[in-house]
Amino acid sequence: MTHEDEFMDFLRRYYESRFRRIFWACLALVLATGIAGCGDGRPKRVPVSGRVLIDGKPLETGFVQVVPKGNRAASGPLGSGGRFTLTTFSDNDGCVLGKHSVAVLANKSLSPTAIRWIAPKKYMDSATSGIEIEVKGPCDDMEIRLTWKGNDPPHPYTEYFEAE
């Protein structure tokens, strides 16, 4: 074997050995990532969207808030047709599975001393709204129904406050 052949044999063994090390390192990295999971370390969420109706008509102003026990609340603004899409951590990532209480905040600030209530005040707190939903999986047709019936006053109104 000539010096040139020995050198070429050395290079072949060196690169084969190096390739094996890189291969095994990459394989270990892929396996470790797979074992750790691809999730973001947060609770599992599913996409949830739907609409809010008040006395059968779309409520197009305000926010929906879904409050899971022991998890972060999900919320979304109301838009055209009363449509909403829930967000918990990042845009439109949805809500955790389970039964959850709901709040709907629907008012407009008219001035520092006046608020226009577009939905009854009781709906603005998940503890008093009386609304509960169950998220069983991805959903794009969740419907939340509100009413003015039985509320005082039984229609949208403006509330005034004293200036400080």
Backbone hydrogen bonds in HBPLUS format (Angstrom, degrees):
<---DONOR---> <-ACCEPTOR-->    atom                        ^
c    i                          cat <-CA-CA->   ^        H-A-AA   ^      H-
h    n   atom  resd res      DA  || num        DHA   H-A  angle D-A-AA Bond
n    s   type  num  typ     dist DA aas  dist angle  dist       angle   num
A0006-GLU N   A0002-THR O   2.87 MM   4  6.21 159.4  1.91 154.7 160.6     1
A0007-PHE N   A0003-HIS O   2.87 MM   4  6.03 159.5  1.91 147.1 152.9     2
A0008-MET N   A0004-GLU O   2.95 MM   4  6.16 160.3  1.98 146.7 152.0     3
A0009-ASP N   A0005-ASP O   2.87 MM   4  6.06 154.6  1.94 146.6 153.9     4
A0010-PHE N   A0006-GLU O   2.85 MM   4  6.10 153.6  1.92 147.5 154.9     5
A0011-LEU N   A0007-PHE O   2.92 MM   4  6.24 160.8  1.96 152.6 157.2     6
A0012-ARG N   A0008-MET O   2.94 MM   4  6.15 160.1  1.98 148.2 153.6     7
A0013-ARG N   A0009-ASP O   2.99 MM   4  6.22 166.1  2.01 151.4 154.4     8
A0014-TYR N   A0010-PHE O   2.85 MM   4  6.02 158.4  1.90 151.0 157.9     9
A0015-TYR N   A0011-LEU O   2.92 MM   4  6.09 171.1  1.93 157.1 158.1    10
A0016-GLU N   A0012-ARG O   2.92 MM   4  6.03 156.9  1.97 147.6 154.9    11
A0017-SER N   A0013-ARG O   2.88 MM   4  5.93 158.7  1.93 144.9 151.1    12
A0018-ARG N   A0014-TYR O   2.85 MM   4  6.06 157.7  1.90 146.9 154.0    13
A0019-PHE N   A0015-TYR O   2.77 MM   4  5.84 158.9  1.82 145.1 151.3    14
A0020-ARG N   A0016-GLU O   2.95 MM   4  6.17 158.0  2.00 145.4 151.1    15
A0021-ARG N   A0017-SER O   3.04 MM   4  6.36 159.3  2.08 148.1 153.4    16
A0022-ILE N   A0018-ARG O   2.95 MM   4  6.23 164.0  1.98 154.8 158.9    17
A0023-PHE N   A0019-PHE O   2.77 MM   4  5.93 162.6  1.80 153.6 159.4    18
A0024-TRP N   A0020-ARG O   2.88 MM   4  6.08 170.3  1.89 155.3 157.1    19
A0025-ALA N   A0021-ARG O   2.92 MM   4  6.04 153.1  2.00 144.5 152.6    20
A0026-CYS N   A0022-ILE O   2.89 MM   4  6.08 161.1  1.93 152.1 156.9    21
A0027-LEU N   A0023-PHE O   2.89 MM   4  6.11 160.7  1.93 152.2 158.2    22
A0028-ALA N   A0024-TRP O   2.90 MM   4  6.02 157.8  1.95 143.1 149.1    23
A0029-LEU N   A0025-ALA O   2.99 MM   4  6.22 153.8  2.06 144.0 151.1    24
A0030-VAL N   A0026-CYS O   2.93 MM   4  6.18 160.4  1.97 153.0 157.7    25
A0031-LEU N   A0027-LEU O   2.94 MM   4  6.15 164.5  1.96 152.5 156.8    26
A0032-ALA N   A0028-ALA O   2.87 MM   4  6.02 158.4  1.92 147.4 153.7    27
A0033-THR N   A0029-LEU O   2.99 MM   4  6.15 156.8  2.04 146.8 152.8    28
A0034-GLY N   A0030-VAL O   2.96 MM   4  6.18 155.4  2.02 146.3 153.4    29
A0035-ILE N   A0031-LEU O   2.87 MM   4  6.11 155.2  1.94 151.7 157.9    30
A0036-ALA N   A0032-ALA O   2.97 MM   4  6.10 161.0  2.00 146.7 152.0    31
A0037-GLY N   A0033-THR O   2.96 MM   4  6.05 131.3  2.20 138.1 150.9    32
A0046-VAL N   A0095-CYS O   2.89 MM  49  5.57 158.0  1.94 144.5 145.4    33
A0095-CYS N   A0046-VAL O   2.97 MM  49  5.57 148.8  2.07 148.6 147.5    34
A0139-CYS N   A0047-PRO O   2.91 MM  92  6.30 160.3  1.94 153.1 159.7    35
A0086-LEU N   A0048-VAL O   2.92 MM  38  5.70 172.8  1.93 170.2 172.1    36
A0049-SER N   A0139-CYS O   2.83 MM  90  6.16 142.6  1.97 137.6 149.7    37
A0142-MET N   A0049-SER O   3.11 MM  93  6.04 157.1  2.16 146.7 139.5    38
A0050-GLY N   A0084-PHE O   3.03 MM  34  5.56 154.0  2.10 145.4 150.6    39
A0084-PHE N   A0050-GLY O   2.92 MM  34  5.56 145.9  2.04 140.1 142.7    40
A0051-ARG N   A0142-MET O   2.82 MM  91  6.37 148.8  1.91 162.4 170.8    41
A0144-ILE N   A0051-ARG O   2.99 MM  93  6.37 161.2  2.02 157.6 163.2    42
A0052-VAL N   A0082-GLY O   2.86 MM  30  5.04 143.7  1.99 126.0 135.5    43
A0059-LEU N   A0052-VAL O   2.95 MM   7  5.67 165.0  1.97 145.6 144.9    44
A0053-LEU N   A0144-ILE O   2.86 MM  91  6.27 162.1  1.89 163.4 169.0    45
A0146-LEU N   A0053-LEU O   2.71 MM  93  5.99 156.9  1.76 155.2 163.4    46
A0054-ILE N   A0057-LYS O   2.72 MM   3  5.28 161.1  1.75 153.9 155.2    47
A0057-LYS N   A0054-ILE O   3.09 MM   3  5.28 168.1  2.11 111.8 114.4    48
A0055-ASP N   A0146-LEU O   2.90 MM  91  6.28 161.5  1.93 149.6 145.2    49
A0078-LEU N   A0062-GLY O   2.83 MM  16  5.38 165.0  1.85 142.0 139.2    50
A0063-PHE N   A0105-LEU O   2.86 MM  42  5.21 147.7  1.96 140.5 151.3    51
A0105-LEU N   A0063-PHE O   2.91 MM  42  5.21 149.4  2.00 147.0 155.5    52
A0064-VAL N   A0076-GLY O   2.90 MM  12  5.42 163.2  1.93 156.3 160.8    53
A0076-GLY N   A0064-VAL O   2.98 MM  12  5.42 145.1  2.10 148.1 153.7    54
A0065-GLN N   A0103-ALA O   2.80 MM  38  5.08 156.3  1.85 158.9 157.1    55
A0103-ALA N   A0065-GLN O   2.80 MM  38  5.08 160.1  1.84 152.7 158.8    56
A0066-VAL N   A0074-ALA O   2.71 MM   8  5.14 164.4  1.73 156.1 161.8    57
A0074-ALA N   A0066-VAL O   2.89 MM   8  5.14 158.8  1.93 151.3 156.6    58
A0067-VAL N   A0101-SER O   2.82 MM  34  5.39 175.1  1.83 162.6 164.3    59
A0075-SER N   A0087-THR O   2.92 MM  12  5.35 156.1  1.98 141.3 143.4    60
A0087-THR N   A0075-SER O   2.80 MM  12  5.35 141.8  1.95 134.4 144.6    61
A0079-GLY N   A0083-ARG O   2.84 MM   4  5.20 141.3  1.99 142.8 154.9    62
A0082-GLY N   A0079-GLY O   2.87 MM   3  5.28 140.4  2.03 143.8 141.8    63
A0083-ARG N   A0080-SER O   3.34 MM   3  5.98 169.4  2.36 114.3 117.4    64
A0094-GLY N   A0086-LEU O   3.05 MM   8  4.79 144.8  2.18 133.2 129.5    65
A0093-ASP N   A0090-SER O   3.04 MM   3  5.72 144.0  2.17 157.0 148.9    66
A0098-GLY N   A0135-VAL O   2.88 MM  37  5.15 166.8  1.90 141.4 143.5    67
A0135-VAL N   A0098-GLY O   2.80 MM  37  5.15 169.3  1.81 145.8 144.4    68
A0100-HIS N   A0133-ILE O   2.81 MM  33  5.46 161.9  1.84 159.1 165.3    69
A0133-ILE N   A0100-HIS O   2.86 MM  33  5.46 159.1  1.90 159.6 164.0    70
A0102-VAL N   A0131-ILE O   3.06 MM  29  5.41 145.7  2.18 143.0 140.0    71
A0104-VAL N   A0123-TYR O   2.66 MM  19  5.25 159.0  1.70 135.3 141.6    72
A0118-ILE N   A0106-ALA O   2.87 MM  12  5.30 156.6  1.92 141.4 146.6    73
A0108-LYS N   A0116-ARG O   2.83 MM   8  5.05 149.1  1.93 139.2 149.6    74
A0116-ARG N   A0108-LYS O   2.77 MM   8  5.05 168.2  1.78 156.7 158.7    75
A0110-LEU N   A0114-ALA O   2.87 MM   4  5.30 153.1  1.94 139.1 145.8    76
A0111-SER N   A0114-ALA O   3.28 MM   3  5.08 154.4  2.35 139.7 135.7    77
A0114-ALA N   A0111-SER O   3.29 MM   3  5.08 173.7  2.30 105.1 106.9    78
A0161-PHE N   A0113-THR O   2.69 MM  48  4.69 151.9  1.77 137.4 140.8    79
A0115-ILE N   A0159-GLU O   2.88 MM  44  5.25 156.6  1.93 149.3 157.2    80
A0159-GLU N   A0115-ILE O   2.71 MM  44  5.25 165.1  1.74 161.0 162.7    81
A0117-TRP N   A0157-TYR O   2.72 MM  40  5.44 158.5  1.77 176.7 175.5    82
A0157-TYR N   A0117-TRP O   3.25 MM  40  5.44 143.2  2.39 136.6 146.2    83
A0123-TYR N   A0120-PRO O   3.21 MM   3  6.03 157.2  2.27 121.8 126.4    84
A0124-MET N   A0121-LYS O   2.91 MM   3  5.54 160.0  1.95 122.2 128.4    85
A0128-THR N   A0125-ASP O   3.02 MM   3  5.47 146.7  2.14 111.3 120.4    86
A0129-SER N   A0125-ASP O   2.91 MM   4  5.86 130.8  2.15 155.5 170.6    87
A0151-ASN N   A0148-TRP O   3.06 MM   3  5.56 148.8  2.17 142.9 141.3    88
